[in-house]
Amino acid sequence: MGSKGSLFRSVWLALCLLFLLPLTVEASNRLDRIEMGYDRLILHFSRPLERSAVRHFVLQGKSSVRYVFDFSDTRLGSRSITRGLKYSSSRVRSIRASQYRKRTVRLVIETPEPYAIGHYPLSERNYAVVLPKGTNSIKGLFASLSKRKTKGPQRKANSQTPKPSAKTAKSTKKKSAKKADAKRATGSKLMGEPGIHLKRRYTVILDPGHGGHDSGALDPSRRYQEKRAILAIAHWVRRHLKAMGFRVLMTRSNDRFIKLHHRTRYANRKHGDIFVSIHANAVGRLSRARKVRGIETYYLSPARSARARRVAAKENSIAFKKYYKDSMNVYLQTLTRSKIVLSNKLALDVQRSMLQDLRKHYRGVVDGGVRPAPFWVLVGAEMPAILVETGYITHPTEKKRLYDARYEDILAKGIAKGIARFLANREREME
């Protein structure tokens, strides 16, 4: 009986171990998806990815270089995870992902020659790996314009169609002239600049900062909240842009909080041509609250002034956790000059338009300038992206203006005109 009992216990223990074995082998994280961004790969994980889980090394061959990333305690969501990736074969030979070990996923990027690779977390569950410059073109405005440009000669070559009668041509000409006049009149009235005419309908992503539990900057009395003022301004901007014929989307249209890295991800997913984040500024010391004022526009780049660093630190405070500060530095090093220049041009056009419109109706509108700064909310945007500081909510005059509907309307109109001006100039540059 004793031997039978021990045999039964042994069999029962073996069965338990057999059922528990898959649980011990199963990795806690999963690589669900890999997508191509602007000259980088974006890896989507099912759970937060610890920095210690990423191991990177380089294998140098005679005719190629392989950049290897091992993600420990991770399993592969699909064997065909890299199948749909589109990239320049002259700069990247292959991108492969496999289940290297039971609990390790291996990503291999093979290139014909070495390049300055970078990798950093975009969020807790998203990780970015930099590819050689020119691997993938900027989405949105630039891709669509280049496609439009190539279609021109084809239309010209296939233009051998029967000519309409003189009567039909005359009536058609009258109708098209009326439509053009109506369109021109609308554009002149809204934009104040009859010379601005865009060739196609663009998508603008508006991002009212903060929201929900994050009220943003407050005035000394704590009655005026940044999140409320900038949401109202964003709605005004949307109204003006829609009237001009733009497609406009907002990261938030009510009082709710959106994580910073979700904002640019949304812009990329919607194939935005322009990304504008709207904020209000503040100073910490009461002694300076009555003195510091002005409208400023920022674009993503390493900060060159102490003021730009302070403003960026204030806006970034909600996002910087653990190793995100190091990630920002790595990301800034991977920015191409063309991307920085285009965002700078957009910032200049928007800043100039805001000042022009506001100074027609208000005194003491101060130009805070256009400045480079490392704003986390702009990281990852695959289109020209800027952050507008619409004024200082700690200044006694500006805080009241930021809550005044007329001021918000005029300010928003300036932002909309600046966006239109930038796009019109960009179209002319690409002709």
C-alpha positions in Angstrom: 0.0 0.0 0.0 2.9 2.3 0.9 4.6 1.7 -2.5 1.3 2.3 -4.3 0.7 5.6 -2.3 4.2 6.8 -3.1 3.7 5.9 -6.8 0.5 7.8 -6.9 2.1 10.9 -5.3 4.9 10.7 -7.8 2.5 10.6 -10.7 0.5 13.4 -9.3 3.6 15.6 -8.7 4.8 14.9 -12.3 1.4 15.9 -13.7 1.4 19.1 -11.7 4.9 20.0 -12.9 3.8 19.3 -16.5 0.9 21.7 -16.2 3.0 24.4 -14.4 5.9 24.2 -16.8 4.4 26.3 -19.6 3.6 29.0 -17.0 7.3 29.2 -16.0 8.5 29.3 -19.6 5.9 31.8 -20.8 7.5 35.3 -21.0 5.7 38.2 -19.2 5.9 40.6 -22.1 4.9 40.3 -25.8 6.1 42.2 -28.9 2.8 42.8 -30.6 3.6 45.1 -33.5 6.5 46.8 -35.4 5.7 49.8 -37.5 7.9 52.1 -39.7 8.2 55.7 -38.6 10.2 58.5 -40.0 13.7 56.9 -40.3 13.0 54.7 -37.3 11.2 51.5 -36.2 8.5 51.8 -33.5 8.1 48.6 -31.4 4.8 48.1 -29.6 4.8 45.8 -26.5 1.9 44.4 -24.5 3.4 45.6 -21.2 5.8 48.2 -19.9 9.3 47.4 -21.1 12.1 47.8 -18.5 15.4 49.3 -19.6 17.3 46.3 -18.3 15.3 44.0 -20.7 17.0 45.6 -23.8 20.5 44.4 -24.9 22.2 45.8 -28.0 25.3 44.8 -29.8 26.8 45.1 -33.3 28.2 42.3 -35.6 30.6 43.7 -38.2 30.9 41.7 -41.4 32.9 42.1 -44.6 30.1 43.5 -46.7 27.4 44.3 -44.1 26.7 45.4 -40.5 24.1 43.8 -38.3 22.6 45.7 -35.4 21.2 43.2 -32.9 18.6 43.9 -30.2 17.7 41.3 -27.7 14.5 41.8 -25.6 14.5 39.5 -22.6 11.4 38.1 -20.9 9.5 38.7 -24.2 7.8 36.6 -26.7 7.0 37.3 -30.3 3.4 38.1 -31.1 3.6 37.0 -34.8 6.2 35.4 -37.0 5.3 37.8 -39.8 5.7 40.9 -37.7 8.1 42.6 -40.0 6.5 41.5 -43.3 4.7 44.8 -44.1 7.6 47.1 -43.4 8.6 49.4 -46.3 12.1 50.8 -46.4 14.9 51.8 -48.7 16.9 48.7 -49.7 19.9 50.8 -50.5 20.2 51.9 -46.9 18.7 48.9 -45.1 19.1 45.3 -46.5 16.8 43.6 -44.1 14.8 43.9 -40.8 14.1 40.6 -39.1 12.5 39.7 -35.8 12.4 36.1 -34.3 12.0 34.2 -31.1 15.7 33.7 -30.5 15.2 31.9 -27.2 12.1 30.8 -25.2 12.0 34.1 -23.4 14.1 36.3 -25.7 13.0 38.2 -28.9 15.8 39.2 -31.3 15.5 42.1 -33.7 18.2 42.3 -36.4 18.7 45.3 -38.7 21.2 44.6 -41.5 22.8 47.6 -43.4 25.4 47.7 -46.1 27.5 50.2 -44.1 27.7 51.4 -40.5 25.6 54.3 -39.2 25.0 56.1 -35.9 22.2 54.0 -34.5 20.1 55.2 -31.6 17.4 53.6 -29.5 15.1 54.9 -26.7 11.7 54.4 -25.1 8.8 56.5 -26.6 6.6 55.5 -23.7 6.4 52.6 -21.2 5.2 50.2 -23.9 6.7 51.7 -27.0 10.4 51.6 -28.0 12.1 53.3 -31.0 15.1 52.1 -32.9 16.7 54.7 -35.3 17.4 53.7 -38.9 19.8 55.2 -41.4 18.7 58.7 -42.7 16.6 58.4 -45.8 15.3 54.9 -45.0 11.7 56.2 -44.9 10.4 59.6 -46.1 8.4 62.0 -43.9 4.7 61.2 -44.0 1.9 63.6 -44.7 2.6 66.9 -46.4 5.9 65.9 -48.1 4.8 62.5 -49.3 1.6 63.7 -50.7 3.2 66.7 -52.4 5.8 64.5 -54.1 3.1 62.2 -55.4 1.1 65.1 -56.7 4.1 66.4 -58.5 4.7 63.1 -60.4 1.1 63.0 -61.6 1.4 66.2 -63.6 3.2 65.0 -66.7 0.9 61.9 -67.0 -2.2 64.2 -67.1 -0.6 66.3 -69.8 0.4 63.3 -71.9 -3.2 61.9 -71.8 -4.9 65.2 -72.6 -6.0 64.2 -76.1 -9.8 64.5 -75.5 -12.5 65.8 -77.8 -12.9 69.6 -77.5 -16.3 70.8 -76.2 -18.5 73.1 -78.3 -18.1 76.9 -77.9 -21.4 77.2 -76.1 -20.6 74.4 -73.6 -17.1 75.8 -73.0 -18.5 79.3 -72.4 -21.0 78.1 -69.8 -18.4 75.9 -68.1 -16.0 78.8 -68.0 -18.6 81.0 -66.3 -19.5 78.4 -63.7 -15.8 77.7 -62.8 -15.1 81.5 -62.7 -18.0 81.9 -60.2 -16.7 79.1 -58.0 -13.2 80.5 -58.2 -14.4 84.0 -57.2 -16.4 82.6 -54.3 -13.4 80.6 -53.1 -11.1 83.6 -53.5 -13.5 85.8 -51.6 -13.8 83.3 -48.7 -10.1 82.9 -48.5 -9.5 86.7 -48.5 -12.1 87.3 -45.8 -10.8 84.6 -43.5 -7.1 84.8 -44.1 -6.7 88.5 -44.9 -4.2 87.4 -47.6 -5.7 86.9 -51.1 -2.4 85.5 -52.3 -2.6 82.3 -50.2 -4.2 79.5 -52.2 -3.5 75.9 -51.4 -3.5 73.1 -53.9 -5.0 70.4 -51.7 -6.8 69.7 -48.4 -4.3 69.3 -45.6 -4.8 67.7 -42.2 -3.9 69.7 -39.1 -3.6 68.1 -35.7 -4.4 70.5 -32.8 -3.2 69.5 -29.3 -4.6 71.5 -26.4 -2.1 70.7 -23.6 -2.8 69.3 -20.2 -6.5 68.5 -19.3 -8.3 66.5 -16.7 -6.4 66.2 -13.4 -3.5 68.2 -15.0 -4.7 71.8 -14.9 -1.4 73.2 -16.3 -0.2 76.6 -15.2 -2.2 78.7 -12.7 -2.3 82.4 -11.9 -1.5 83.5 -8.3 -5.2 83.6 -7.4 -5.6 80.0 -8.8 -8.8 81.2 -10.6 -7.3 81.1 -14.1 -6.3 77.6 -15.4 -4.2 77.0 -18.4 -6.1 73.9 -19.5 -9.4 75.8 -19.9 -8.0 78.8 -21.8 -6.0 76.8 -24.3 -8.9 74.4 -25.0 -11.1 77.4 -25.9 -8.3 78.8 -28.2 -7.9 75.4 -29.9 -11.7 75.3 -30.7 -11.3 78.8 -32.2 -8.3 77.6 -34.3 -10.3 74.6 -35.5 -13.2 76.8 -36.5 -11.0 79.0 -38.6 -9.0 76.2 -40.2 -12.2 74.3 -41.1 -13.6 77.5 -42.7 -10.4 77.6 -44.8 -11.0 74.1 -46.0 -8.6 72.2 -43.8 -9.3 68.8 -42.2 -8.8 69.4 -38.5 -8.4 66.8 -35.7 -7.9 67.5 -32.0 -6.0 65.3 -29.5 -8.7 66.3 -26.9 -11.9 68.3 -27.4 -13.0 68.3 -23.8 -11.5 68.4 -20.3 -9.6 65.1 -20.2 -6.0 64.2 -19.8 -4.0 62.6 -22.6 -0.5 61.2 -22.1 2.1 63.2 -24.0 3.4 60.4 -26.1 -0.2 59.4 -27.1 -0.7 62.9 -28.7 2.0 62.6 -31.4 1.2 58.9 -31.9 -2.4 60.0 -32.7 -1.1 62.6 -35.1 1.0 60.0 -36.9 -1.8 57.5 -37.1 -4.1 60.1 -38.6 -1.4 61.1 -41.2 -1.3 64.7 -40.1 0.5 67.3 -42.2 1.0 69.8 -39.3 1.1 69.3 -35.5 0.4 72.3 -33.2 0.5 72.0 -29.4 -1.2 74.9 -27.7 -0.2 76.1 -24.2 0.0 79.1 -21.8 3.1 80.1 -20.0 3.8 81.0 -16.4 6.5 82.3 -14.0 7.1 80.8 -10.6 8.1 83.9 -8.6 5.4 86.4 -7.7 7.9 89.3 -7.9 8.2 88.6 -11.7 4.6 87.9 -12.4 3.7 91.5 -13.4 6.8 91.9 -15.5 7.1 88.7 -17.6 4.7 88.5 -20.6 4.7 87.7 -24.3 3.8 85.2 -27.0 6.4 82.5 -27.9 6.6 79.7 -30.4 8.9 76.7 -30.0 10.1 73.9 -32.3 11.8 70.7 -31.2 15.6 71.0 -31.0 18.2 71.2 -28.2 17.6 74.4 -26.1 20.0 77.2 -26.7 18.9 79.5 -23.9 18.1 79.1 -20.2 14.6 80.5 -20.8 13.8 77.8 -23.3 15.1 75.1 -21.0 12.9 76.4 -18.1 9.8 76.5 -20.3 10.5 72.9 -21.6 11.1 71.6 -18.1 7.8 73.0 -17.0 5.8 71.4 -19.8 7.9 68.1 -19.6 7.4 67.6 -15.9 4.2 65.5 -16.3 6.1 63.0 -18.6 9.6 62.6 -17.3 10.0 59.4 -15.3 12.9 57.0 -14.9 15.1 57.2 -18.0 13.0 59.5 -20.2 15.5 62.3 -19.9 18.2 60.2 -21.4 15.7 59.1 -24.1 15.1 62.8 -25.1 18.8 63.4 -25.6 19.2 60.3 -27.8 16.1 61.4 -29.8 17.4 64.9 -30.3 20.6 63.5 -31.7 18.7 61.6 -34.4 16.8 64.6 -35.7 17.6 65.5 -39.3 18.4 69.1 -40.2 15.6 69.2 -42.7 13.0 68.3 -40.1 14.3 71.0 -37.7 14.4 73.6 -40.4 10.8 72.9 -41.5 9.4 73.1 -38.0 11.4 76.3 -37.5 9.8 77.8 -40.6 6.3 76.8 -39.4 7.0 78.4 -36.0 8.2 81.7 -37.7 5.1 81.9 -39.9 2.7 81.2 -37.0 4.5 83.6 -34.6 4.4 86.4 -37.2 0.7 85.9 -38.0 -0.3 85.9 -34.3 1.5 89.2 -33.6 0.2 90.9 -36.8 -3.4 90.1 -36.0 -3.3 90.9 -32.3 -1.4 94.1 -32.6 -4.2 95.5 -34.8 -6.6 95.3 -31.8 -4.5 95.2 -28.6 -1.7 97.3 -27.1 1.4 95.8 -25.4 1.5 92.5 -27.3 5.0 91.3 -26.7 7.0 89.2 -29.1 8.6 86.5 -27.0 10.3 85.1 -30.1 10.7 81.7 -31.8 13.0 79.4 -29.9 14.3 75.8 -30.1 13.5 73.6 -27.0 13.3 69.9 -26.1 9.5 69.5 -25.6 8.5 65.9 -24.9 5.1 66.4 -26.5 6.7 67.1 -29.9 8.9 63.9 -29.7 7.9 61.4 -32.4 5.8 63.7 -34.6 6.4 62.7 -38.2 5.4 66.1 -39.6 6.4 69.7 -38.9 5.5 70.3 -35.2 5.5 73.3 -33.0 4.4 74.4 -29.5 2.7 77.8 -29.1 2.8 79.5 -25.7 -0.1 81.9 -26.1 0.8 84.2 -23.2 1.5 84.2 -19.5 -1.4 83.2 -17.3 0.5 84.7 -14.4 0.5 88.2 -15.9 -2.4 90.4 -14.8 -3.3 91.6 -18.3 -2.5 88.5 -20.3 -4.5 86.1 -18.1 -7.7 88.2 -18.6 -7.1 88.3 -22.3 -6.6 84.5 -22.5 -10.1 84.2 -21.0 -11.6 86.7 -23.3 -13.5 85.3 -26.3 -12.6 88.1 -28.7 -8.9 87.8 -27.9 -9.0 84.1 -28.3 -10.7 84.4 -31.6 -8.1 86.9 -33.0 -5.2 84.8 -31.6 -6.6 81.6 -33.1 -7.1 83.3 -36.5 -3.4 84.3 -36.5 -2.4 80.7 -35.8 -4.6 79.4 -38.7 -3.2 82.1 -41.1 0.4 81.2 -40.1 -0.3 77.5 -40.9 -1.8 78.3 -44.3 1.1 80.6 -45.1 3.7 77.9 -44.2 1.9 75.4 -46.4 1.6 77.8 -49.3 5.3 78.6 -49.1 6.1 74.9 -48.9 4.1 74.2 -52.1 6.0 76.9 -53.9 9.3 75.5 -52.8 8.4 72.1 -54.2 7.2 73.3 -57.6 
